[in-house]
Amino acid sequence: MSDIREHVYETVEQVLNRNRKAMTTPEEVKQQIRDDARVSNAPQWFVYQVYAAIDSMAAELAEAKKDAGRYRRVRDLACNQLYLTRDGDHACNYMTAKDWIEANHHEYFSDVPPDELQRMKDTNTIWQLQIYPNTPVGSNVWHGATLDSVVDAALTPQEQAAK
């Protein structure tokens, strides 16, 4: 089965390389493969395998673009300092995330949504993003169970609406 998959991906790659400038959407790639299949009498099952590969690649690309936009925002921040830590407080104190959150550290997590707080406890993971903007004093801190959730929480309301 892996030989078939490799052949499918090679076929998609050949079509893309041959028509790189002309095709921009998965539908255009599928149309080119459909046209190639008619010429070469490729079996229909093979064409469907190629379509599935294209859809998979398109989904991966869409997710990668979303992540690129998310992290581009962090990269482009105009700030004095930025700290990103994972398990920086509770792990070095030999505590679980649940114990750390519940042991008199409620003020750190007062703005974290309850479902995110529960995920942090369940996964025993606390990500923290701390940004010191271009001001003489002060910083902003966000906590979450995943890197994505912390970066998303740091987005301004306008950026969240555009997302």
Backbone hydrogen bonds in HBPLUS format (Angstrom, degrees):
<---DONOR---> <-ACCEPTOR-->    atom                        ^
c    i                          cat <-CA-CA->   ^        H-A-AA   ^      H-
h    n   atom  resd res      DA  || num        DHA   H-A  angle D-A-AA Bond
n    s   type  num  typ     dist DA aas  dist angle  dist       angle   num
A0005-ARG N   A0001-MET O   3.07 MM   4  6.44 161.9  2.11 151.1 155.8     1
A0006-GLU N   A0002-SER O   2.91 MM   4  6.10 159.3  1.95 146.6 151.8     2
A0007-HIS N   A0003-ASP O   2.97 MM   4  6.17 155.8  2.03 143.3 150.1     3
A0008-VAL N   A0004-ILE O   2.83 MM   4  6.12 153.2  1.90 152.7 160.7     4
A0009-TYR N   A0005-ARG O   2.98 MM   4  6.26 167.2  1.99 154.9 156.9     5
A0010-GLU N   A0006-GLU O   2.87 MM   4  6.08 152.0  1.95 146.1 154.7     6
A0011-THR N   A0007-HIS O   2.91 MM   4  6.11 153.6  1.99 145.5 152.3     7
A0012-VAL N   A0008-VAL O   3.01 MM   4  6.35 161.7  2.04 154.0 158.3     8
A0013-GLU N   A0009-TYR O   2.90 MM   4  6.07 161.6  1.94 146.3 151.9     9
A0014-GLN N   A0010-GLU O   2.86 MM   4  6.08 155.7  1.92 148.4 154.8    10
A0015-VAL N   A0011-THR O   3.03 MM   4  6.30 162.8  2.06 152.7 156.6    11
A0016-LEU N   A0012-VAL O   2.91 MM   4  6.14 163.7  1.93 153.2 158.2    12
A0017-ASN N   A0013-GLU O   2.85 MM   4  6.01 163.9  1.87 152.1 156.5    13
A0018-ARG N   A0014-GLN O   2.95 MM   4  6.04 156.1  2.01 146.9 153.5    14
A0019-ASN N   A0015-VAL O   3.06 MM   4  6.15 144.8  2.19 145.1 153.5    15
A0022-ALA N   A0019-ASN O   3.04 MM   3  5.34 123.4  2.37 106.8 121.7    16
A0023-MET N   A0019-ASN O   3.20 MM   4  6.21 154.3  2.27 173.1 174.7    17
A0028-GLU N   A0025-THR O   3.11 MM   3  5.31 122.8  2.45 100.9 114.3    18
A0029-VAL N   A0025-THR O   3.20 MM   4  6.61 154.6  2.27 149.7 156.7    19
A0030-LYS N   A0026-PRO O   2.88 MM   4  6.16 159.4  1.92 150.5 156.4    20
A0031-GLN N   A0027-GLU O   2.93 MM   4  6.16 154.7  2.00 145.4 152.1    21
A0032-GLN N   A0028-GLU O   3.08 MM   4  6.32 156.6  2.14 144.3 149.8    22
A0033-ILE N   A0029-VAL O   2.96 MM   4  6.26 156.6  2.02 151.0 157.7    23
A0034-ARG N   A0030-LYS O   2.80 MM   4  6.03 155.8  1.86 150.5 157.8    24
A0035-ASP N   A0031-GLN O   2.91 MM   4  6.17 156.3  1.97 147.6 153.8    25
A0036-ASP N   A0032-GLN O   2.86 MM   4  6.12 158.1  1.91 146.8 153.1    26
A0037-ALA N   A0033-ILE O   2.80 MM   4  5.97 151.5  1.88 148.1 155.9    27
A0038-ARG N   A0034-ARG O   3.15 MM   4  6.42 148.8  2.25 143.7 150.6    28
A0039-VAL N   A0035-ASP O   3.28 MM   4  6.59 156.1  2.34 146.8 152.5    29
A0040-SER N   A0036-ASP O   2.94 MM   4  6.15 161.3  1.97 153.0 158.2    30
A0041-ASN N   A0037-ALA O   2.82 MM   4  5.46 114.9  2.24 138.4 150.5    31
A0042-ALA N   A0037-ALA O   3.13 MM   5  4.85 147.5  2.24 128.7 136.5    32
A0046-PHE N   A0043-PRO O   3.08 MM   3  5.40 128.1  2.36 103.0 115.9    33
A0047-VAL N   A0043-PRO O   3.28 MM   4  6.72 153.1  2.36 147.0 154.3    34
A0048-TYR N   A0044-GLN O   3.00 MM   4  6.35 158.6  2.04 154.3 159.7    35
A0049-GLN N   A0045-TRP O   3.00 MM   4  6.27 148.1  2.10 140.4 149.1    36
A0050-VAL N   A0046-PHE O   2.94 MM   4  6.27 153.1  2.02 148.4 155.8    37
A0051-TYR N   A0047-VAL O   2.89 MM   4  6.24 155.5  1.95 149.8 156.8    38
A0052-ALA N   A0048-TYR O   2.96 MM   4  6.22 158.0  2.01 147.0 152.3    39
A0053-ALA N   A0049-GLN O   3.01 MM   4  6.28 152.4  2.09 144.1 151.7    40
A0054-ILE N   A0050-VAL O   2.93 MM   4  6.23 154.9  1.99 151.5 158.3    41
A0055-ASP N   A0051-TYR O   2.92 MM   4  6.22 163.2  1.95 154.7 158.8    42
A0056-SER N   A0052-ALA O   2.95 MM   4  6.14 155.8  2.01 146.0 152.7    43
A0057-MET N   A0053-ALA O   2.90 MM   4  6.14 159.6  1.94 148.6 154.1    44
A0058-ALA N   A0054-ILE O   2.85 MM   4  6.06 157.7  1.90 152.3 158.8    45
A0059-ALA N   A0055-ASP O   2.97 MM   4  6.18 155.6  2.03 146.3 152.3    46
A0060-GLU N   A0056-SER O   3.00 MM   4  6.26 160.1  2.04 149.4 154.8    47
A0061-LEU N   A0057-MET O   2.89 MM   4  6.08 155.7  1.95 148.2 155.2    48
A0062-ALA N   A0058-ALA O   2.93 MM   4  6.15 156.2  1.99 147.0 153.1    49
A0063-GLU N   A0059-ALA O   3.07 MM   4  6.31 158.9  2.11 147.7 152.8    50
A0064-ALA N   A0060-GLU O   2.92 MM   4  6.13 154.2  1.98 145.5 153.3    51
A0065-LYS N   A0061-LEU O   2.89 MM   4  6.14 152.9  1.97 149.5 156.3    52
A0066-LYS N   A0062-ALA O   3.08 MM   4  6.32 152.9  2.16 143.0 150.1    53
A0067-ASP N   A0063-GLU O   2.99 MM   4  6.29 162.7  2.02 151.6 155.6    54
A0068-ALA N   A0064-ALA O   2.87 MM   4  6.03 154.8  1.93 145.1 152.8    55
A0069-GLY N   A0065-LYS O   3.05 MM   4  6.26 158.6  2.09 147.9 152.1    56
A0070-ARG N   A0066-LYS O   3.07 MM   4  6.30 156.8  2.12 146.3 153.1    57
A0071-TYR N   A0067-ASP O   2.96 MM   4  6.17 166.6  1.97 158.9 160.6    58
A0072-ARG N   A0068-ALA O   2.86 MM   4  5.83 135.5  2.06 140.3 152.6    59
A0073-ARG N   A0069-GLY O   3.38 MM   4  6.52 147.4  2.49 140.4 145.5    60
A0075-ARG N   A0071-TYR O   2.98 MM   4  6.21 161.9  2.01 146.3 151.6    61
A0076-ASP N   A0072-ARG O   2.90 MM   4  6.04 151.1  1.99 148.7 155.6    62
A0077-LEU N   A0074-VAL O   3.33 MM   3  5.40 165.3  2.35 105.2 109.4    63
A0080-ASN N   A0132-TYR O   2.85 MM  52  5.60 137.4  2.03 155.6 169.3    64
A0081-GLN N   A0132-TYR O   3.41 MM  51  5.12 160.8  2.45 131.1 136.5    65
A0132-TYR N   A0081-GLN O   2.89 MM  51  5.12 174.7  1.89 148.5 150.3    66
A0083-TYR N   A0130-GLN O   2.78 MM  47  5.06 164.8  1.80 153.2 158.4    67
A0130-GLN N   A0083-TYR O   2.83 MM  47  5.06 167.6  1.85 153.1 157.3    68
A0085-THR N   A0128-GLN O   2.90 MM  43  5.23 162.3  1.93 150.2 156.2    69
A0128-GLN N   A0085-THR O   2.86 MM  43  5.23 157.9  1.91 151.3 153.1    70
A0087-ASP N   A0126-ILE O   2.78 MM  39  5.04 171.0  1.79 147.1 150.2    71
A0093-ASN N   A0090-HIS O   3.16 MM   3  5.20 142.3  2.31  98.1 109.2    72
A0095-MET N   A0090-HIS O   2.96 MM   5  5.08 163.9  1.98 149.8 150.0    73
A0094-TYR N   A0091-ALA O   3.08 MM   3  5.07 159.3  2.12 109.9 110.5    74
A0100-TRP N   A0096-THR O   2.91 MM   4  6.14 160.9  1.95 152.2 157.7    75
A0101-ILE N   A0097-ALA O   2.90 MM   4  6.05 163.5  1.93 152.5 156.6    76
A0102-GLU N   A0098-LYS O   3.01 MM   4  6.13 161.4  2.04 150.7 155.9    77
A0103-ALA N   A0099-ASP O   2.89 MM   4  5.78 125.2  2.20 140.8 153.5    78
A0108-TYR N   A0105-HIS O   3.20 MM   3  5.71 142.4  2.35 110.5 119.3    79
A0109-PHE N   A0106-HIS O   3.03 MM   3  5.36 136.1  2.23 105.9 117.7    80
A0112-VAL N   A0109-PHE O   3.18 MM   3  5.25 164.7  2.20 108.2 112.7    81
A0116-GLU N   A0113-PRO O   3.03 MM   3  5.36 121.0  2.39 106.9 121.5    82
A0117-LEU N   A0113-PRO O   2.94 MM   4  6.22 157.6  1.99 157.5 164.9    83
A0118-GLN N   A0114-PRO O   2.95 MM   4  6.15 152.5  2.02 146.0 152.9    84
A0119-ARG N   A0115-ASP O   3.03 MM   4  6.30 150.5  2.12 138.8 146.5    85
A0120-MET N   A0116-GLU O   2.95 MM   4  6.24 152.2  2.03 147.4 154.8    86
A0121-LYS N   A0117-LEU O   3.10 MM   4  6.43 154.6  2.17 144.4 150.7    87
A0122-ASP N   A0118-GLN O   2.82 MM   4  6.06 163.2  1.85 152.7 157.8    88
A0123-THR N   A0119-ARG O   2.87 MM   4  5.92 158.5  1.92 150.6 155.1    89
A0124-ASN N   A0120-MET O   2.97 MM   4  5.68 117.9  2.37 132.6 146.2    90
A0125-THR N   A0120-MET O   3.20 MM   5  5.21 143.8  2.33 138.4 146.4    91
A0124-ASN N   A0121-LYS O   3.36 MM   3  5.06 144.1  2.50  92.0 102.0    92
A0127-TRP N   A0144-GLY O   2.79 MM  17  5.23 175.4  1.79 168.8 167.2    93
A0144-GLY N   A0127-TRP O   3.05 MM  17  5.23 144.1  2.18 140.7 145.3    94
A0129-LEU N   A0142-TRP O   2.94 MM  13  5.27 160.9  1.97 150.8 157.2    95
A0142-TRP N   A0129-LEU O   2.90 MM  13  5.27 152.3  1.98 145.3 154.5    96
A0131-ILE N   A0140-ASN O   2.84 MM   9  5.27 158.9  1.88 154.0 160.6    97
A0140-ASN N   A0131-ILE O   2.88 MM   9  5.27 158.7  1.93 147.6 154.1    98
A0135-THR N   A0133-PRO O   2.70 MM   2  5.51 140.0  1.86 106.2  93.4    99
A0150-VAL N   A0146-THR O   3.19 MM   4  6.47 152.7  2.27 147.0 153.7   100
A0151-VAL N   A0147-LEU O   3.06 MM   4  6.31 168.3  2.08 158.0 160.6   101
A0152-ASP N   A0148-ASP O   2.86 MM   4  6.00 163.5  1.89 153.7 159.0   102
A0153-ALA N   A0149-SER O   2.98 MM   4  6.03 150.6  2.07 137.0 144.7   103
A0154-ALA N   A0150-VAL O   3.14 MM   4  6.37 138.8  2.32 140.7 151.1   104
A0154-ALA N   A0151-VAL O   3.14 MM   3  5.15 128.5  2.42  95.1 108.6   105
A0155-LEU N   A0152-ASP O   3.15 MM   3  5.35 155.8  2.21 104.2 111.7   106
A0159-GLU N   A0156-THR O   2.99 MM   3  5.17 117.0  2.40 102.4 117.9   107
A0160-GLN N   A0156-THR O   2.94 MM   4  6.25 154.6  2.01 157.7 165.8   108
A0161-ALA N   A0157-PRO O   3.02 MM   4  6.20 152.4  2.10 144.0 150.7   109
A0162-ALA N   A0158-GLN O   3.14 MM   4  6.36 145.7  2.26 139.9 148.7   110
A0163-LYS N   A0159-GLU O   3.08 MM   4  6.15 124.9  2.40 137.4 151.0   111
A0163-LYS N   A0160-GLN O   3.27 MM   3  5.07 139.9  2.44  92.5 103.6   112
